[in-house]
Amino acid sequence: MAEKEIGKVVHYFDKAGVAVVKLSGSVAVG
């Protein structure tokens, strides 16, 4: 159970990090 919860959190932050990178890239280009 604990490992699954940790996996969800890591996956969530991984997607959040990608979203932040895309936003930063858009702002830099703009």
PDB file of N, CA, C and O in Angstrom:
ATOM      1  N   MET A   1       0.844  -1.205   0.000  1.00  0.00           N
ATOM      2  CA  MET A   1       0.000   0.000   0.000  1.00  0.00           C
ATOM      3  C   MET A   1       0.880   1.256   0.000  1.00  0.00           C
ATOM      4  O   MET A   1       0.671   2.163  -0.806  1.00  0.00           O
ATOM      5  N   ALA A   2       1.857   1.304   0.900  1.00  0.00           N
ATOM      6  CA  ALA A   2       2.714   2.493   1.029  1.00  0.00           C
ATOM      7  C   ALA A   2       3.462   2.753  -0.274  1.00  0.00           C
ATOM      8  O   ALA A   2       3.569   3.898  -0.715  1.00  0.00           O
ATOM      9  N   GLU A   3       3.983   1.686  -0.893  1.00  0.00           N
ATOM     10  CA  GLU A   3       4.743   1.872  -2.131  1.00  0.00           C
ATOM     11  C   GLU A   3       3.857   2.448  -3.230  1.00  0.00           C
ATOM     12  O   GLU A   3       4.311   3.281  -4.014  1.00  0.00           O
ATOM     13  N   LYS A   4       2.605   2.016  -3.298  1.00  0.00           N
ATOM     14  CA  LYS A   4       1.702   2.536  -4.327  1.00  0.00           C
ATOM     15  C   LYS A   4       1.446   4.024  -4.106  1.00  0.00           C
ATOM     16  O   LYS A   4       1.426   4.805  -5.057  1.00  0.00           O
ATOM     17  N   GLU A   5       1.253   4.409  -2.849  1.00  0.00           N
ATOM     18  CA  GLU A   5       1.001   5.827  -2.548  1.00  0.00           C
ATOM     19  C   GLU A   5       2.205   6.672  -2.950  1.00  0.00           C
ATOM     20  O   GLU A   5       2.049   7.734  -3.552  1.00  0.00           O
ATOM     21  N   ILE A   6       3.405   6.201  -2.619  1.00  0.00           N
ATOM     22  CA  ILE A   6       4.628   6.938  -2.964  1.00  0.00           C
ATOM     23  C   ILE A   6       4.734   7.051  -4.483  1.00  0.00           C
ATOM     24  O   ILE A   6       5.109   8.100  -5.006  1.00  0.00           O
ATOM     25  N   GLY A   7       4.409   5.984  -5.178  1.00  0.00           N
ATOM     26  CA  GLY A   7       4.476   6.001  -6.638  1.00  0.00           C
ATOM     27  C   GLY A   7       3.541   7.051  -7.210  1.00  0.00           C
ATOM     28  O   GLY A   7       3.897   7.740  -8.167  1.00  0.00           O
ATOM     29  N   LYS A   8       2.350   7.185  -6.639  1.00  0.00           N
ATOM     30  CA  LYS A   8       1.399   8.189  -7.119  1.00  0.00           C
ATOM     31  C   LYS A   8       1.956   9.590  -6.916  1.00  0.00           C
ATOM     32  O   LYS A   8       1.849  10.441  -7.800  1.00  0.00           O
ATOM     33  N   VAL A   9       2.550   9.827  -5.757  1.00  0.00           N
ATOM     34  CA  VAL A   9       3.099  11.158  -5.461  1.00  0.00           C
ATOM     35  C   VAL A   9       4.236  11.485  -6.424  1.00  0.00           C
ATOM     36  O   VAL A   9       4.294  12.587  -6.969  1.00  0.00           O
ATOM     37  N   VAL A  10       5.134  10.536  -6.633  1.00  0.00           N
ATOM     38  CA  VAL A  10       6.269  10.755  -7.541  1.00  0.00           C
ATOM     39  C   VAL A  10       5.749  11.036  -8.944  1.00  0.00           C
ATOM     40  O   VAL A  10       6.238  11.943  -9.618  1.00  0.00           O
ATOM     41  N   HIS A  11       4.760  10.263  -9.387  1.00  0.00           N
ATOM     42  CA  HIS A  11       4.207  10.441 -10.727  1.00  0.00           C
ATOM     43  C   HIS A  11       3.560  11.825 -10.832  1.00  0.00           C
ATOM     44  O   HIS A  11       3.695  12.497 -11.855  1.00  0.00           O
ATOM     45  N   TYR A  12       2.862  12.248  -9.783  1.00  0.00           N
ATOM     46  CA  TYR A  12       2.195  13.552  -9.780  1.00  0.00           C
ATOM     47  C   TYR A  12       3.221  14.674  -9.911  1.00  0.00           C
ATOM     48  O   TYR A  12       3.059  15.575 -10.734  1.00  0.00           O
ATOM     49  N   PHE A  13       4.275  14.620  -9.098  1.00  0.00           N
ATOM     50  CA  PHE A  13       5.295  15.670  -9.144  1.00  0.00           C
ATOM     51  C   PHE A  13       6.041  15.629 -10.472  1.00  0.00           C
ATOM     52  O   PHE A  13       6.480  16.668 -10.965  1.00  0.00           O
ATOM     53  N   ASP A  14       6.190  14.439 -11.057  1.00  0.00           N
ATOM     54  CA  ASP A  14       6.879  14.326 -12.340  1.00  0.00           C
ATOM     55  C   ASP A  14       6.087  15.087 -13.401  1.00  0.00           C
ATOM     56  O   ASP A  14       6.665  15.827 -14.197  1.00  0.00           O
ATOM     57  N   LYS A  15       4.766  14.906 -13.412  1.00  0.00           N
ATOM     58  CA  LYS A  15       3.926  15.614 -14.386  1.00  0.00           C
ATOM     59  C   LYS A  15       3.932  17.108 -14.088  1.00  0.00           C
ATOM     60  O   LYS A  15       3.975  17.924 -15.008  1.00  0.00           O
ATOM     61  N   ALA A  16       3.890  17.471 -12.811  1.00  0.00           N
ATOM     62  CA  ALA A  16       3.891  18.884 -12.428  1.00  0.00           C
ATOM     63  C   ALA A  16       5.182  19.534 -12.903  1.00  0.00           C
ATOM     64  O   ALA A  16       5.169  20.663 -13.393  1.00  0.00           O
ATOM     65  N   GLY A  17       6.303  18.822 -12.759  1.00  0.00           N
ATOM     66  CA  GLY A  17       7.597  19.358 -13.195  1.00  0.00           C
ATOM     67  C   GLY A  17       7.590  19.602 -14.693  1.00  0.00           C
ATOM     68  O   GLY A  17       8.104  20.620 -15.158  1.00  0.00           O
ATOM     69  N   VAL A  18       7.015  18.684 -15.451  1.00  0.00           N
ATOM     70  CA  VAL A  18       6.954  18.844 -16.909  1.00  0.00           C
ATOM     71  C   VAL A  18       6.101  20.057 -17.259  1.00  0.00           C
ATOM     72  O   VAL A  18       6.455  20.826 -18.152  1.00  0.00           O
ATOM     73  N   ALA A  19       4.986  20.234 -16.566  1.00  0.00           N
ATOM     74  CA  ALA A  19       4.105  21.375 -16.820  1.00  0.00           C
ATOM     75  C   ALA A  19       4.841  22.676 -16.533  1.00  0.00           C
ATOM     76  O   ALA A  19       4.713  23.639 -17.289  1.00  0.00           O
ATOM     77  N   VAL A  20       5.606  22.714 -15.454  1.00  0.00           N
ATOM     78  CA  VAL A  20       6.362  23.921 -15.091  1.00  0.00           C
ATOM     79  C   VAL A  20       7.392  24.227 -16.175  1.00  0.00           C
ATOM     80  O   VAL A  20       7.573  25.383 -16.555  1.00  0.00           O
ATOM     81  N   VAL A  21       8.058  23.206 -16.664  1.00  0.00           N
ATOM     82  CA  VAL A  21       9.070  23.403 -17.718  1.00  0.00           C
ATOM     83  C   VAL A  21       8.405  23.967 -18.971  1.00  0.00           C
ATOM     84  O   VAL A  21       8.952  24.873 -19.599  1.00  0.00           O
ATOM     85  N   LYS A  22       7.251  23.455 -19.341  1.00  0.00           N
ATOM     86  CA  LYS A  22       6.549  23.943 -20.535  1.00  0.00           C
ATOM     87  C   LYS A  22       6.144  25.400 -20.347  1.00  0.00           C
ATOM     88  O   LYS A  22       6.289  26.211 -21.262  1.00  0.00           O
ATOM     89  N   LEU A  23       5.633  25.735 -19.155  1.00  0.00           N
ATOM     90  CA  LEU A  23       5.224  27.118 -18.888  1.00  0.00           C
ATOM     91  C   LEU A  23       6.431  28.041 -18.955  1.00  0.00           C
ATOM     92  O   LEU A  23       6.365  29.108 -19.564  1.00  0.00           O
ATOM     93  N   SER A  24       7.529  27.637 -18.335  1.00  0.00           N
ATOM     94  CA  SER A  24       8.745  28.452 -18.334  1.00  0.00           C
ATOM     95  C   SER A  24       9.217  28.664 -19.770  1.00  0.00           C
ATOM     96  O   SER A  24       9.637  29.764 -20.131  1.00  0.00           O
ATOM     97  N   GLY A  25       9.149  27.620 -20.584  1.00  0.00           N
ATOM     98  CA  GLY A  25       9.576  27.727 -21.974  1.00  0.00           C
ATOM     99  C   GLY A  25       8.689  28.705 -22.732  1.00  0.00           C
ATOM    100  O   GLY A  25       9.190  29.512 -23.515  1.00  0.00           O
ATOM    101  N   SER A  26       7.382  28.646 -22.511  1.00  0.00           N
ATOM    102  CA  SER A  26       6.457  29.548 -23.188  1.00  0.00           C
ATOM    103  C   SER A  26       6.730  30.993 -22.788  1.00  0.00           C
ATOM    104  O   SER A  26       6.731  31.883 -23.638  1.00  0.00           O
ATOM    105  N   VAL A  27       6.962  31.230 -21.502  1.00  0.00           N
ATOM    106  CA  VAL A  27       7.225  32.584 -21.008  1.00  0.00           C
ATOM    107  C   VAL A  27       8.526  33.109 -21.607  1.00  0.00           C
ATOM    108  O   VAL A  27       8.603  34.270 -22.009  1.00  0.00           O
ATOM    109  N   ALA A  28       9.543  32.259 -21.668  1.00  0.00           N
ATOM    110  CA  ALA A  28      10.844  32.679 -22.202  1.00  0.00           C
ATOM    111  C   ALA A  28      10.696  33.034 -23.681  1.00  0.00           C
ATOM    112  O   ALA A  28      11.263  34.025 -24.141  1.00  0.00           O
ATOM    113  N   VAL A  29       9.946  32.239 -24.417  1.00  0.00           N
ATOM    114  CA  VAL A  29       9.761  32.487 -25.853  1.00  0.00           C
ATOM    115  C   VAL A  29       8.960  33.768 -26.054  1.00  0.00           C
ATOM    116  O   VAL A  29       9.257  34.563 -26.946  1.00  0.00           O
ATOM    117  N   GLY A  30       7.931  33.962 -25.208  1.00  0.00           N
ATOM    118  CA  GLY A  30       7.068  35.137 -25.341  1.00  0.00           C
ATOM    119  C   GLY A  30       7.842  36.388 -24.998  1.00  0.00           C
ATOM    120  O   GLY A  30       7.291  37.488 -25.049  1.00  0.00           O
TER     121      GLY A  30
END
